[in-house]
């Protein structure tokens, strides 16, 4: 059964919802759908009270470490952490209270070439049971290509059953943002969800475009109950109007 997984996205130390495809290292800042006046601890506490496990904190760029630690300290063992994680600091973030660490960019070189030895080093450091591999991606002519560096750089890794099979022995879960629809509240990438649901060998969380409870039902159906979902900009908790947080909390209690 599809479960709702909560998220806390951090940008410049604040809880935000942004359009994923607008993240850039230079030029104008990202398009912001929501900027919270509440601290990360407020959201972490709410998720803990509602027993919404398996959610994640994502650091979108520098300046977010303190806010991330605040969330993890509020709910030790209740949240995963991603953004700038590598073999040198993964254990530190687990000690700070993360249940798992989420990794993408550290598994590639600057040109986007996959480095299997970096994955092996990370697993040797913390164990596969604490690792979530982020295969967030963009649509390309070949299907979906993993994008790193805050979704700015395409890699040489495709999102496919073969890729999932190859990486599964090294991790506990996968997290996959559909970067092209992330933050747009314009509907999910049904084909991607179908691909992920057709695999179903490890937990997979999908994020991107969910704008209504109808989209949640569609993910449950297209993903054959094997794909969990994160809802961001459409959620009333983050200023959205399409999905009510209480409805998702109730969904998980079914």
Backbone as a ProteinNet text record, in pm:
[ID]
protein_1_A
[PRIMARY]
XXXXXXXXXXXXXXXXXXXXXXXXXXXXXXXXXXXXXXXXXXXXXXXXXXXXXXXXXXXXXXXXXXXXXXXXXXXXXXXXXXXXXXXXXXXXXXXXXXXXXXXXXXXXXXXXXXXXXXXXXXXXXXXXXXXXXXXXXXXXXXXXXXXXXXXXXXXXXXXXXXXXXXXXXXXXXXXXXXXXXXXXXXXXXXXXXXXXXXXXXXXXXXXXXXXXXXXXXXXXXXXXXXXXXXXXXXXXXXXXXXXXXXXXXXXXXX
[TERTIARY]
83.2	0	86.6	53.1	122.1	105.8	217.3	213.8	257.8	205.3	250.8	377.3	480.9	605.7	621.7	633	645.6	784.9	796.2	925.7	945	1071.5	1110.6	1222.1	1190.3	1289.3	1347.1	1478.6	1546.5	1626.3	1607.7	1683.1	1720.1	1850.3	1899.1	1847	1835.6	1798.4	1650.1	1567.2	1423	1352.5	1236.7	1152.7	1082.3	1104.5	1047.4	992.4	911.7	874.2	910.6	992.7	1036.8	1011.4	1016.6	1005.8	1141.4	1144.4	1271.4	1358.5	1298.9	1376.4	1435.3	1402.5	1452.8	1576.9	1626.8	1748.3	1870.4	1948.5	2069.3	2177.9	2304.8	2417.3	2438.3	2396.6	2415	2288.7	2283.6	2165.7	2059.4	1936.3	1827.9	1802.6	1751.7	1722.6	1608.9	1585.1	1479.7	1341.3	1245	1107.1	1051.7	1006.3	957.3	805.1	751.3	606.4	561.9	654.7	617.7	743.7	737.1	843.8	777.5	815.9	749.7	804	715.1	756.6	788	752.3	774.9	912.3	976	1106.7	1094.5	1203.3	1199.7	1149.7	1178.7	1136.6	984.7	913.5	766.9	712.8	768.8	724.1	764.8	887.9	934	847.6	810.5	727.1	588.7	534.2	400.9	404	505.9	516.1	532.1	608.1	626.1	494.3	419.2	291.1	193.5	203.9	113.7	174.3	291.6	357.5	382.4	423	450.5	599	631.6	771.4	820.1	951.8	1011.1	1017.5	991.8	1002.3	1146.5	1167.3	1304.5	1322.3	1441.5	1487.1	1587.3	1564.7	1655.5	1718	1850.4	1923.6	1951	1884.1	1899.8	2008	2132.2	2244.1	2300.7	2396.9	2463.6	2375	2419.5	2349	2231.9	2226.1	2110.3	2143.8	2270.8	2310.7	2243.9	2243.5	2185.7	2036.5	1965.7	1821.6	1794.5	1879.1	1862.6	1882.9	1985	2009.5	1893.4	1833	1718.2	1604.6	1577.3	1470.2	1503.4	1625.2	1664.8	1664.9	1706.1	1707.5	1566.5	1473.2	1333.8	1271.9	1309.6	1256.6	1369.6	1448.8	1560.2	1512	1572.1	1536	1410.1	1348.1	1221.4	1229.6	1346.5	1361	1491.5	1488.3	1608.9	1667.9	1796	1860.9	1932.4	1915.4	1982.2	2031.3	2125.7	2182.6	2325.9	2421.2	2561.4	2615.2	2548.9	2593.7	2696.8	2804.5	2909	2971	3066.9	3124.3	3192.4	3237.8	3308.1	3218.8	3089.4	3001.5	2875.3	2857	2734	2714.5	2819	2808.2	2773.4	2827.4	2799.6	2650.4	2587.4	2445	2359	2402.8	2330.9	2339.5	2455.3	2473.3	2389.1	2361.5	2280.5	2132.4	2093.8	1954.9	1883.5	1950.1	1886.1	1870.3	1757.7	1738.8	1819	1829.6	1904.3	1968.4	2068.8	2121.4	2084.1	2058.5	2016.9	2130.7	2171.1	2290	2263.6	2309.7	2311.7	2448.6	2478	2594.1	2725.2	2737.1	2861.9	2894	2797.3	2818.3	2865	2889.8	2930	3048.4	3123.6	3226.1	3161.9	3241.2	3185.9	3117.1	3156.4	3095	2971.1	2939.1	2820.6	2842.7	2968.3	2997.7	2982.8	2907.7	2883.2	3012	3033.6	3154.7	3115.2	3120.6	3079.3	3164.3	3292.5	3379.7	3338.6	3277.9	3230.4	3109.7	3024.5	2910.1	2958.3	3055.5	3109.4	3173.7	3241.1	3304.8	3200	3091.3	2983.9	2918.9	2893.2	2832.1	2925.1	3056	3152.4	3153.2	3122	3124.1	3001.6	2882.6	2760.2	2670.9	2694.5	2608.2	2493	2451.1	2345	2211.2	2189.4	2060.1	2032.9	2134.5	2118.6	2124.8	2130.5	2150.4	2027.2	1988.5	1885.3	1953.2	1940.5	1998.3	1893.3	1928.9	1840.7	1866.8	1767	1776.8	1685.4	1678.4	1596.8	1641	1545.1	1575.7	1499.2	1543.7	1475.9	1444.3	1337.2	1302.3	1402.3	1447	1537.2	1486.6	1555.2	1510.8	1513.5	1595.7	1606.4	1512.5	1443	1351.8	1367.6	1438.8	1466.9	1614.6	1680.3	1822.3	1841.8	1919.4	1947.1	2016.1	1969.9	2026.8	2084.1	2206.4	2272	2292.5	2363.4	2396.6	2270.4	2178	2047.7	1975.2	1984	1912.2	1959.5	2080.6	2133.4	2215	2276.3	2369.7	2317.4	2299.5	2259.7	2378.1	2351.1	2455.8	2449.6	2532.9	2530.9	2448.5	2363.1	2283.1	2136.4	2075.7	1934.4	1850	1727.4	1634.2	1563.3	1597.2	1543.3	1543.5	1476	1476.5	1618.1	1696.9	1834.6	1917.2	1898.9	1971.4	1929	1799	1749	1802.7	1805.4	1859.1	2006.4	2081.8	2224.5	2257.7	2172.4	2199.5	2134.3	2033.9	1958.5	2044.9	2151	2231.7	2306.4	2307.9	2386.1	2301.3	2168.9	2087.4	1962	1895.3	1770.8	1648.2	1660.5	1547.9	1598.3	1502.3	1528.8	1434.4	1485.4	1404.4	1417.6	1304.3	1308.3	1216.9	1277.6	1202.9	1194.2	1077.3	1061.6	1085.6	1209.7	1250.4	1174.9	1131.3	1063.7	925.2	864.3	730.7	732.5	848.5	860.7	821.5	726.2	685	583.1	542.7	450.5	303.4	276.2	137.2	51	112.5	42	17.7	33.1	12.6	142.8	130.6	247.7	296.8	416.2	467.8	421	307.9	245.7	335.3	402.9	487.3	603.5	659.6	769.4	719.4	604.4	547.3	518	467.8	438.7	566.4	671.7	801.7	849.5	840.3	886.6	801.2	670.3	580.6	598.6	641.1	664.1	788.8	871.8	992.9	961.5	940.7	883.6	967	1100.2	1183.4	1235.3	1237.2	1275.4	1179.1	1168.2	1085.3	1133.3	1038.1	1066.7	970.9	1024.9	941.1	949.9	834	824.6	783.3	840.9	801.1	794.1	694.3	687	548.8	488.3	366.8	235.3	237	110.8	32.5	-91.1	-168.1	-304.6	-341.4	-474.1	-474.7	-580.1	-593	-612.7	-664.9	-677.8	-539.4	-440.7	-304.3	-248.5	-282.4	-237.1	-295.1	-422.7	-487.9	-424	-388.7	-326.8	-189.6	-113.4	16.9	-0.1	-100.5	-128	-162	-240	-281.6	-169.1	-109.1	-4.9	119.5	145.4	261.9	234.9	115.9	78.1	97.7	82.5	97.9	240.3	338.5	479.3	552.4	485.1	551.4	490.2	571.4	525.9	535.5	476.8	468.4	498.9	565.9	584.9	502.9	436.6	359.2	415.8	448.4	508.2	419.4	435.1	372.3	220.4	159.1	12.5	-46	39	-7.6	-42.5	-157.1	-198.3	-97.4	-22.9	81.2	189.3	203.8	302.7	236.6	117.6	49.8	-28.8	-34.8	-106.9	-256.4	-329.1	-474.6	-525.7	-439.6	-486.1	-502.3	-419	-419.5	-415.5	-500.4	-502.8	-413.8	-331.1	-240.1	-317.4	-430.8	-506.9	-557.4	-584.2	-629.9	-517.2	-395.2	-281.9	-246.1	-255.9	-230.3	-333.4	-458.1	-563.5	-540	-491.6	-459.3	-362.1	-258.9	-160.1	-215.1	-324	-381.3	-480.8	-501.9	-600.6	-564.7
-120.3	0	125.1	219.1	347.8	421.1	473.5	552.9	695.7	788.5	926.9	940.9	999.7	1027.8	1179.8	1235.8	1381.2	1430.1	1560	1617.1	1753	1786.1	1919.3	1964.1	2049.4	2100.9	2231.3	2238.2	2354.3	2429.1	2560.5	2646.7	2773.5	2799.5	2913.4	2909.3	2788.4	2771.4	2775.2	2799.4	2807.4	2689.8	2653.7	2552	2615.3	2558.6	2615.4	2505.3	2545.7	2464.4	2544.1	2484.8	2555.3	2470.1	2535.1	2463.7	2399.7	2265.6	2194.3	2232.9	2252.2	2283.6	2423.6	2505.5	2643.8	2659.7	2550.6	2557.6	2579.3	2681.7	2712.9	2761	2736.9	2788.3	2936.5	2986.3	3127.9	3181.5	3313.1	3375.4	3399.6	3421.3	3448.8	3329.9	3357.1	3251	3163.1	3050.8	2959.7	3020	2969.4	3012.1	2947.9	3030.1	2981.5	2976.5	2860	2846.6	2876.5	2857	2871.9	2892.3	2987.5	3009	3013.2	2921	2909.2	3008.2	3056.8	3137.3	3047.8	2920.5	2825.8	2759.2	2721.7	2656.7	2510.4	2448	2305.7	2216.8	2254.2	2172.7	2161.7	2266.1	2263.5	2151.9	2140.4	2037.5	1898.7	1885.8	1756.2	1708.1	1798.9	1762.9	1717.1	1786.2	1750.7	1612.2	1584.8	1453.9	1343.5	1373.1	1275.1	1246.7	1351.7	1335.6	1250.3	1259.8	1184.4	1052.2	1017.9	889.7	869.6	976.1	969.6	939.9	811.8	769.7	768.1	763.2	749.7	877	991.7	1118.9	1164	1275.2	1318.6	1469.4	1505.6	1644.1	1659.8	1756.6	1778.5	1916.5	1920.9	2047.1	2089	2193.3	2241.8	2349.1	2303.6	2396.4	2425.3	2518.6	2550.2	2631.3	2641.1	2723.6	2656.2	2521.9	2450.5	2351.3	2339.1	2237.2	2258.4	2379.5	2405.9	2374.4	2415	2387.6	2238.1	2168.2	2023.5	1954	1996.7	1937.3	1964.9	2080.2	2114	2015.6	1984.6	1890.3	1750.6	1705.6	1571.1	1556.2	1661.2	1658.1	1652.6	1715.4	1716.4	1577.7	1502.6	1366.9	1269.9	1232	1140.4	1006.7	965.3	838.7	842	958.7	966.3	1022.6	1076.3	1142.4	1102.2	1096.9	1077.3	1214.5	1217.1	1343.8	1331.8	1432.9	1435.4	1574.8	1582.6	1710.1	1724.3	1701.9	1715.6	1602.9	1487.8	1374.5	1293.5	1252.2	1169.4	1080.8	998.5	901.4	968.4	1092.1	1162.1	1219.4	1239.3	1298.8	1217.7	1106.4	1027.3	979.7	927.4	877.4	990.8	1107.7	1224.3	1258.7	1250.8	1283.2	1174.5	1051.1	945.3	967.4	1007.7	1037.3	1158	1247.5	1366.1	1334.2	1209.3	1168.8	1120.5	1123.1	1074.6	923.2	873.9	729	670.8	748.1	709.8	835.7	814.6	924.2	900.7	1009.4	1006.4	1063.2	991	1030.7	1027.2	1131.8	1132.2	1174.5	1304.2	1363.8	1297.6	1248.5	1187	1058.4	1005.7	881.7	906.1	1032.4	1068.1	1163.6	1168.6	1271.6	1399.7	1504.5	1634.2	1630.5	1537.3	1525.2	1436.4	1377.6	1294.7	1148.3	1103.3	961.8	886.4	778.1	699.8	636.2	645	591.7	481.3	358.2	246.1	237.2	273.9	264.7	361	474.2	568	510.8	439.8	373.6	264.6	186.3	80.4	138.3	251.6	316.8	363.5	418.6	467.2	351.2	243.2	126.7	68.2	67.4	17.9	105.3	232.8	327.6	315.1	301.3	305.6	183.2	99	-16.8	16.1	-78.4	-55.7	-24.7	-76.8	-61.3	83.2	168.7	309.8	402.7	346.2	426.3	428.2	548.3	568.7	631.2	568.6	623.4	708.6	833.3	928.3	921.5	877.6	870	973.4	1091.1	1198.7	1225.6	1253.5	1245.6	1347.4	1358	1438.5	1349.3	1385.7	1312.5	1345.3	1241.2	1257.2	1169.3	1172.2	1093.8	944.2	902.8	760.5	716.6	812.1	779	876.7	836.2	924.2	909.9	1023.1	1024.2	1087.6	1020.6	1072.7	1208.4	1304.4	1439.6	1468.5	1517.9	1546.7	1697.4	1736.6	1877.7	1963.6	1927.6	1995	1993.6	1878.9	1850.4	1935.1	1990.7	2073.2	1993.4	1882.5	1808.2	1668.8	1636.4	1501.9	1407.5	1285.9	1186.3	1081.5	980.1	871.7	752.7	775.7	668.3	688.3	587.1	591.9	532	578.9	517.3	404.2	283.4	164.7	49.1	-57.5	-175.4	-230.5	-224.2	-273.5	-192.4	-59.3	26	-4.1	-15.8	-47.4	-182.4	-280.9	-412.2	-402.6	-322.4	-310.6	-240.4	-145.1	-66.2	-123.3	-206.4	-258.4	-325.5	-399.7	-463.1	-364.3	-236.2	-137	-44.7	-58.9	38.8	-23.9	55.4	10.7	58.6	175.9	237.6	321.3	364	462.9	582.1	700	822.8	880.8	910.5	957.6	1077.8	1194.6	1314.6	1321.7	1346.5	1377.6	1527.8	1566.9	1706.9	1798	1744.4	1828.5	1873.3	1800.7	1838.4	1877.8	1868.3	1901.1	2046	2065.5	2199.1	2265.6	2199.6	2262.4	2236	2135.7	2100.6	2078	2018	2000.7	1854.9	1768.2	1626.6	1548.7	1419.4	1334.7	1281.7	1225	1156.1	1010.7	982	850.1	740.3	766.3	664.5	627.4	727.3	700.2	619	657.1	582.9	438.6	419.1	284.8	202.2	264.5	196	152.4	242.8	212.6	104.9	114.1	15.4	-122.8	-127.1	-255.3	-326.2	-255.6	-317.5	-375.3	-292.6	-335.3	-424.7	-417.7	-507	-442.7	-309.8	-235.2	-117.5	-58.5	61.6	172.8	237.8	349.5	462.7	582.9	701.3	791.9	829.6	919.4	1058.6	1160.3	1299	1373.8	1462.2	1545.2	1556.5	1674.4	1706.5	1669.7	1593.5	1554.3	1677.8	1688.9	1811.3	1787.7	1660.5	1629.7	1488.1	1454.3	1317.3	1221.1	1271.9	1187.3	1143.4	1231.5	1194.7	1088.8	1096.3	995.6	859.2	857.9	734.3	681	771.7	732.1	669.8	726.3	668.4	529.3	513.5	383	280.2	323.1	231.8	205.9	314.2	299.3	232.3	257.6	198.9	63.6	10.6	-122.1	-134.2	-20.8	-21.1	-29.7	-27.1	-41.5	92	202.7	333.2	427.5	475.1	575.3	714.5	815	947	1058.4	1159	1283.8	1391.8	1474.5	1586.8	1715.4	1809.7	1934.2	2055.4	2122.1	2252.8	2250.4	2137.1	2129.8	2111.8	2081.1	2049.4	2175.6	2174	2293.2	2329.4	2232.3	2257.5	2349.8	2350	2434	2541.5	2583.7	2691.3	2649.9	2520.1	2473.6	2460	2434.6	2421.5	2288.3	2207.1	2085.2	1965.3	1954.7	1836.4	1879.5	1817.5	1848.7	1750.2	1806.3	1724.1	1619.6	1658.2	1564.9	1446	1469.8	1360.7	1260.8	1310.2	1220.8	1143.9	1211.7	1142.7	1030.3	1058.9	958.3	844.9	878.6	778.6	675.4	721.9	629.7	541.8	584.8	508.1	401.6	394.1	297.8	154.7
0	0	0	-83.2	-86	46.3	98.6	220.7	190.9	266.3	260.6	344	284.8	354.6	363.7	482.1	494.1	455.1	429.8	393	459.9	480.6	525.8	433.6	337.9	243.6	297.5	306	364.6	258.8	256.6	164.5	240.4	249.6	328.3	471.9	526.6	665.7	694.9	593.9	613.9	548.1	603.7	542	423	305	182.3	92.9	-0.9	-115.1	-238.9	-323.7	-443.7	-567.9	-682.6	-809.6	-836.2	-836.1	-843.1	-960.4	-1076.8	-1194.8	-1195.3	-1095.2	-1092.3	-1005.3	-946.4	-865	-953.7	-921.6	-997.1	-902.8	-940.2	-861.6	-884.3	-999.7	-1031.3	-1096.5	-1113.6	-1171.9	-1067.9	-1110.3	-1015.1	-924.2	-805.1	-710.3	-758.4	-690.8	-732.3	-712.3	-787.2	-769.9	-643.8	-551.2	-422.6	-420.6	-389.7	-373.8	-231.6	-136.2	4.7	88.2	180.3	278.3	415.6	503.1	632.3	735.1	817.3	932	1051.3	1040.4	1149.3	1132	1242.3	1235.3	1194.8	1152.7	1116.1	1228.5	1353.1	1466.7	1475.7	1433.2	1438.4	1349	1228.2	1134.4	1182.7	1231.4	1280.9	1396.5	1484.2	1598.9	1553.1	1454.5	1403.7	1338.1	1260.1	1195.7	1300.6	1405.3	1512.2	1583.2	1612.7	1681.9	1600.7	1467	1380.5	1333.1	1389.6	1360.6	1210.7	1143.6	999.9	979.4	979.1	969.8	824.8	810.6	677.9	597.2	660	589.9	579.2	511.2	489.3	503.3	544.7	547	433.2	345.4	232.7	243	245.7	247.8	103.3	59.9	-77.4	-80.9	-83.6	-87.6	50.7	58.1	184.7	278.9	404	501.5	569.2	561	615.3	726.2	761.6	858.4	994.5	1042.9	1174.1	1176.7	1072.5	1065.3	1054.3	979.2	966.2	1100.3	1172.5	1304.3	1400	1387.2	1471.1	1448	1321.4	1289.1	1341	1319.5	1360.3	1512	1581.6	1728	1784.5	1714.9	1760	1751.4	1648.3	1632.7	1598.8	1696.1	1671.3	1614.8	1505.5	1443.1	1360.4	1347	1274.7	1134.7	1098.5	968.4	901.2	769.2	689.7	655.5	616.8	582.6	448.3	365.3	235.4	202.3	110.6	68.3	115.4	26.3	62.8	148.7	145.6	225.3	146.2	214.2	152.1	259.5	219.8	313.2	431.2	412.8	519.9	628	598.5	699.7	727.3	658.4	674	817.5	878.1	1015.4	1111.9	1085.2	1169.4	1169.1	1051.4	1042.8	1106.3	1101.5	1171.6	1322.2	1368.8	1510.9	1553.1	1459	1488.5	1499.5	1464.9	1482.4	1357.8	1241.5	1119.5	1123.9	1072.8	1064	948.3	839.2	719.8	660	577.9	497.5	351.4	281.2	140.4	56.7	-46.7	-122.7	-272.3	-341.4	-487.9	-539.3	-527.2	-594.2	-555.8	-432.6	-387.5	-462.9	-537.6	-611.4	-754.1	-788.9	-924.9	-921.6	-1031.9	-1042.2	-1095.3	-1115.1	-1153.5	-1289.4	-1374.8	-1507	-1507	-1390.4	-1381.4	-1409.1	-1405.5	-1426.2	-1294.1	-1295.6	-1175.3	-1125.4	-993.1	-930.4	-831.9	-879.1	-794.3	-667.7	-678.3	-562.1	-451	-487	-385.6	-312.4	-385	-322.7	-226.9	-269.8	-185.1	-59.8	-73.5	41.1	141.3	90.6	177	252.7	183	246.7	352.5	324.5	422.6	547.3	530.4	640.7	730.8	672.4	753.3	740.3	639.4	616.6	522.8	442.5	343.3	407.9	530.7	595.8	638.3	633.6	670.5	549.3	430.1	309.2	219.4	179.7	77.8	-43.2	-158.3	-280.9	-351	-375.3	-442	-592.3	-666.9	-812.3	-877.2	-817.8	-874.2	-1016.9	-1103.8	-1246.4	-1330.1	-1453.3	-1555.2	-1674.8	-1744.1	-1865.9	-1976	-2045	-2159.1	-2273	-2384.4	-2500.3	-2472.2	-2375	-2343.4	-2232.1	-2172	-2062.8	-1949	-1843.8	-1730.1	-1694.1	-1676.4	-1643.7	-1507.1	-1421.1	-1287.7	-1299.3	-1219.3	-1218.8	-1080.3	-1075.9	-948.2	-934.3	-826.2	-804.4	-806	-715.8	-707	-841.7	-909.6	-1034.1	-1151.9	-1142.4	-1250.8	-1352.1	-1308.8	-1393.1	-1422	-1549.6	-1587.1	-1574.5	-1527.9	-1509.7	-1621.5	-1607.9	-1707	-1658	-1558	-1501.1	-1536.2	-1593	-1627.2	-1513.8	-1499.5	-1405.3	-1479.6	-1444.2	-1510.9	-1411.9	-1447.5	-1361.4	-1346.8	-1453.5	-1447.6	-1348.5	-1348.7	-1255	-1111.5	-1088.4	-954.6	-907	-995.6	-960	-921.9	-996.8	-971.5	-841.7	-803	-682.7	-556.5	-572.2	-458.4	-351	-385.8	-281.2	-192.2	-231.4	-158.4	-70	-72.2	-0.4	58.4	143.3	205.6	129	63.4	-5.4	-121.9	-205.2	-308.8	-290.2	-320.1	-324.3	-464.5	-527.5	-665.6	-683.9	-703	-739.5	-892.4	-942.9	-1085.4	-1099.2	-1124.5	-1115.2	-1211.6	-1325	-1423.8	-1378.5	-1285.5	-1237.3	-1090.2	-1026.9	-885.1	-858.4	-766.3	-725.9	-816.4	-924.4	-1020	-987.8	-904.4	-868.6	-992	-1094.5	-1221.3	-1255.8	-1157.2	-1181.6	-1179.2	-1151.3	-1136.4	-1271.4	-1273.3	-1390.5	-1379.9	-1439.5	-1425.7	-1482.2	-1592.7	-1653.9	-1562.6	-1496.2	-1403.4	-1284	-1229	-1116.1	-1156.1	-1277	-1326.8	-1336.9	-1387.5	-1396.8	-1258.6	-1162.9	-1027.4	-961.4	-980.7	-922.2	-981.7	-1106.6	-1172.6	-1124.1	-1047.6	-990.6	-853.6	-753.7	-626	-536.6	-546.7	-465.9	-337.2	-330.9	-211.2	-197.8	-79	-67.3	-159.9	-225.7	-316.6	-282.2	-270	-247.6	-369.2	-420.7	-536.7	-489.4	-550.9	-524.9	-656.7	-668.6	-787.9	-847.6	-833.3	-905.6	-841.5	-730.7	-668.2	-625	-672.1	-648.6	-586.2	-566.3	-512.9	-457.5	-383.1	-335.7	-452.6	-563.8	-682.2	-731.4	-718.3	-756	-662	-534.3	-438.9	-476	-509.8	-552.9	-681.1	-771.7	-897.9	-873.2	-779.8	-745.8	-687.6	-600.6	-540.7	-648.8	-748.4	-854.9	-955.4	-1008	-1109.7	-1052.6	-923.7	-859.6	-796.3	-817.5	-766.8	-615.7	-545.2	-400.3	-351.3	-445.7	-409	-397.8	-427.9	-434	-331.7	-238.9	-142.9	-205.6	-138.9	-201.1	-100.7	-148.6	-75.2	-143.7	-65.2	-119.3	-62.1	-149.9	-105.1	-126	-238.6	-261	-258.9	-290.2	-291.1	-151.4	-53	81.1	159.3	228.6	303.9	413.2	461	560.8	506.2	373.4	306.2	219.3	260.4	190.4	68.6	39.1	-78.5	-52.8	-159.2	-149.5	-203.5	-260.8	-326.7	-236.7	-131.8	-46.5	99.6	181.2	324	399.6	486.7	566	647.1	704.9	788.7	707.2	578.5	493.4	466.9	450.3	427.3	554.2	669.3	795.3	814.8	778.2	788	688.3	569.7	466.9	522.9	595.9	651	762.1	823	932.4	884.2	756.4	704.6	742.1
[MASK]
++++++++++++++++++++++++++++++++++++++++++++++++++++++++++++++++++++++++++++++++++++++++++++++++++++++++++++++++++++++++++++++++++++++++++++++++++++++++++++++++++++++++++++++++++++++++++++++++++++++++++++++++++++++++++++++++++++++++++++++++++++++++++++++

